[in-house]
Amino acid sequence: MKLLKQTLCGVVLALSLSACGPMEGAELEPLEQEGQPLEASCVSVDDTLMTTHACGHANNSADNVNVTASATRVATAPDISPRHKHYTLSLPAGAEGSVTFTPAAVTSASSTVESLSFYLSQNVAFTVVDTTTSATVAPLIGEPVAEASCPLAEARTYDLVVGREYILATGPASGNQVRIVPEYHYDSRDRFYRDQDGDGYGANSPVYRFACEPPAGYVKQRFDCDDTNPAIFNC
């Protein structure tokens, strides 16, 4: 009798949930993934939640940290690693200035590489130097920021090794000052779904995007039970 009661309760629960309609993706699928470098198909981070988030920090005076940059590229330069801040760097007059940054493991405890974008208030020279190898790290993406009412002008994207210190050298800049907002891609992760028939609804299997614009043919809305027929969707 007890087993029968449990079975009946399970059926009632399933029916009540199905009557509520499809569940949101966050309820159906965990969003965590193991750490990974920037997706090969990621070509822009401009029109994303991450850029909106970075602009919000840049517009919030409470998030500002004033930093006097070092006149030389040294590992003892001021550190700007803490997250969810924007940093106003005072540079040497007419010259570049340097700060340091050490990436943390945010995607998972075992992450060895994190994708980050550094948002700058001016389109100025920006060089990332690995203090372990002394090599300059090439940006994977460099692009202007087009969001309205945003004091940030450029985004530079990199894959950086977790726990390794980097020197960020920037400038010279107008007014001998530049603002920087570091953002981890994983903090603004999102999911997109393949929309083969172009009806605005995608198949139920997600493609995880780490703060990148969706590739062509992908949408944020799922629940298309026939992704080959644009007349059948949201079912």
C-alpha positions in Angstrom: 0.0 0.0 0.0 2.8 2.4 0.9 4.5 1.8 -2.5 1.2 2.4 -4.3 0.8 5.7 -2.5 4.3 6.8 -3.6 3.6 5.8 -7.2 0.3 7.7 -7.2 1.9 10.8 -5.7 4.6 10.7 -8.4 2.0 10.6 -11.1 0.1 13.5 -9.6 3.3 15.5 -9.3 4.2 14.8 -12.9 0.8 15.8 -14.2 0.8 19.0 -12.1 4.1 20.0 -13.5 3.2 19.3 -17.1 0.0 21.3 -16.7 2.2 24.4 -15.9 3.8 24.2 -19.4 7.4 23.9 -20.3 9.9 24.7 -17.6 12.5 27.4 -18.0 16.0 26.3 -19.1 17.5 27.2 -15.8 15.3 24.7 -14.1 16.0 21.9 -16.6 19.7 22.1 -17.1 22.7 23.1 -15.0 24.7 26.0 -16.5 28.1 25.0 -15.1 30.8 23.6 -17.4 34.4 22.8 -17.0 36.8 25.6 -17.8 37.6 26.1 -21.5 39.3 28.7 -23.7 37.3 31.2 -25.8 35.0 29.4 -28.3 36.5 29.2 -31.8 33.3 30.7 -33.3 33.4 33.7 -30.9 34.1 36.8 -33.0 32.5 39.6 -30.9 31.5 40.4 -27.3 30.0 43.8 -28.0 26.3 43.1 -28.1 26.2 40.9 -24.9 25.1 40.9 -21.3 28.8 41.1 -20.3 29.2 44.5 -22.1 26.0 45.8 -20.5 27.4 44.6 -17.1 30.8 46.2 -17.7 29.1 49.5 -18.7 27.1 49.4 -15.5 30.3 49.1 -13.4 31.8 52.0 -15.4 28.8 54.2 -14.8 28.7 53.4 -11.0 31.0 55.7 -9.0 30.7 53.3 -6.1 32.5 50.6 -8.1 35.4 52.9 -9.0 39.0 52.3 -7.7 41.6 55.0 -8.4 45.0 53.6 -9.2 48.3 55.3 -9.9 49.9 53.1 -12.6 53.6 52.3 -12.6 55.8 54.1 -15.0 57.6 50.8 -15.9 56.4 47.3 -16.7 57.2 45.6 -13.4 55.5 42.7 -11.5 55.3 45.1 -8.5 52.9 47.4 -10.3 49.5 47.9 -8.6 47.1 45.0 -8.8 43.6 45.3 -10.4 42.5 41.7 -10.0 39.4 42.1 -7.7 36.2 41.5 -9.8 33.2 43.7 -10.3 35.1 47.0 -10.2 36.2 49.6 -12.6 39.6 51.1 -12.3 40.6 54.6 -13.1 44.3 54.5 -14.0 46.4 57.7 -13.7 49.2 57.3 -16.2 52.6 59.1 -16.4 52.3 62.3 -18.4 52.4 61.5 -22.1 53.5 57.9 -21.5 52.2 54.4 -20.8 51.5 53.1 -17.4 51.3 49.6 -16.0 49.2 47.5 -13.5 49.1 43.8 -12.8 46.3 41.2 -13.1 46.1 37.6 -11.9 43.2 35.5 -13.2 41.2 33.4 -10.8 39.5 30.1 -11.5 35.8 31.1 -11.9 34.5 28.5 -14.3 35.3 25.6 -12.0 37.8 24.9 -9.2 39.9 22.9 -11.8 40.0 25.6 -14.4 43.5 26.3 -15.8 42.5 29.0 -18.4 39.9 31.7 -18.2 38.5 33.9 -21.0 38.4 37.6 -20.1 37.7 40.9 -21.7 39.3 44.1 -20.6 37.0 47.1 -21.4 38.8 50.5 -21.9 37.5 54.0 -21.8 39.7 55.0 -24.7 41.1 53.3 -27.9 44.7 53.3 -26.7 47.6 50.9 -26.8 47.0 48.0 -24.5 49.6 45.3 -24.0 49.4 42.1 -21.9 52.7 40.6 -20.8 53.0 37.2 -19.1 55.4 37.6 -16.2 56.3 33.9 -16.2 57.4 33.7 -19.9 58.0 37.5 -20.5 55.9 37.0 -23.7 53.3 39.4 -25.0 49.9 37.8 -25.2 48.0 38.6 -28.4 44.4 39.6 -28.1 41.8 37.1 -29.5 39.3 39.9 -30.2 39.7 43.6 -30.3 36.7 45.7 -31.1 34.9 49.0 -30.3 32.0 49.1 -27.8 28.8 50.4 -29.3 26.4 50.4 -26.3 24.6 53.6 -25.7 25.4 55.7 -22.7 28.5 53.7 -21.9 31.8 55.4 -21.1 33.7 52.4 -22.4 35.1 52.5 -25.9 37.0 49.3 -26.6 37.0 45.6 -25.6 40.1 43.4 -25.7 39.6 39.7 -25.2 42.2 37.2 -24.0 42.7 33.6 -22.8 44.8 33.9 -19.6 46.3 31.2 -17.4 44.7 30.9 -14.0 47.0 32.0 -11.1 49.6 33.5 -13.4 50.5 37.2 -13.0 50.2 39.5 -16.1 51.4 43.0 -16.6 48.8 45.3 -18.3 50.5 48.2 -20.0 48.3 50.9 -21.5 48.6 54.4 -22.9 49.6 57.1 -23.5 46.1 58.3 -23.2 44.2 61.6 -23.4 44.3 63.4 -20.1 46.8 60.9 -18.9 44.0 58.7 -17.6 42.2 55.6 -18.8 39.5 53.5 -17.2 39.5 49.6 -17.3 36.8 47.1 -16.4 38.0 43.5 -16.4 35.2 40.9 -17.0 35.3 37.1 -16.9 33.3 35.5 -19.7 31.9 32.8 -17.4 30.2 35.4 -15.2 28.0 36.4 -18.1 27.4 33.0 -19.6 24.3 32.3 -21.6 22.7 29.6 -23.7 21.6 29.6 -27.3 19.7 27.1 -29.4 20.0 26.0 -33.1 17.2 27.6 -35.1 17.4 25.6 -38.4 14.1 26.7 -39.8 14.4 30.4 -38.9 11.1 30.7 -36.9 12.8 32.3 -33.9 12.6 29.1 -31.8 15.5 26.7 -31.4 15.8 23.0 -30.8 16.0 22.0 -27.1 19.7 21.1 -27.0 21.6 24.2 -25.9 24.9 25.5 -27.1 26.6 27.3 -24.2 28.1 30.6 -25.0 30.5 32.4 -22.6 29.6 36.1 -23.1 29.9 35.9 -26.9 27.4 37.0 -29.5 25.4 34.1 -30.8 26.5 32.7 -34.2 24.2 32.9 -37.2 21.3 30.5 -36.9 21.1 30.4 -33.1 18.5 32.0 -30.9 17.9 32.3 -27.1 14.3 30.9 -27.3 13.9 27.1 -27.4 10.9 24.7 -27.4 10.7 24.1 -31.2 9.5 20.6 -31.5 10.0 20.6 -35.3 13.0 22.7 -36.3 12.6 21.9 -40.0 9.1 23.5 -40.3 8.8 27.2 -39.5 5.0 26.8 -39.1 5.5 24.6 -36.0 7.1 26.0 -32.9 6.7 26.7 -29.2 5.3 23.2 -28.5 
